[in-house]
Structure formats: C-alpha cells, structure tokens
Amino acid sequence: MKMLAKYIARRIAKHAKEVHDAKVAKQLKRINPAGLLKLTEIKKQRKSITGNLLL
C-alpha cells in the first residue's frame, strides 16, 4: 500500500512540475527582453537611491 501511495505522489509531483514548467515557458515567451533590461536598470537605480538615503 505504501508503494502505491509513493507512486501516486511521484506522479502528481511530476505532473505538477510539467504544468509549472509549461506555465513558466509561456510567460517567458511574452516577456520582452529589452523591457526586462530596462526594468532591472530602474530597480537598480531605485535601490542605490534608497541605499544612499539610509546612510
């Protein structure tokens, strides 16, 4: 009985991973690399500004 439960749990985990990977891949297709780079630059600038304010 334990082996059956382990097998089912493994299959569920594998399926969940496949669904998650497909979802992430779909989201990555929609992301514009140039826009992402610009967003990271803005975040870096904000972080450095707030870091200077704390000093």
Secondary structure, 3 states (H helix, E strand, C coil): CHHHHHHHHHHHHHHHHHHHHHHHHHHHHHCCHHHHHHHHHHHHHHHHHHHHHHC
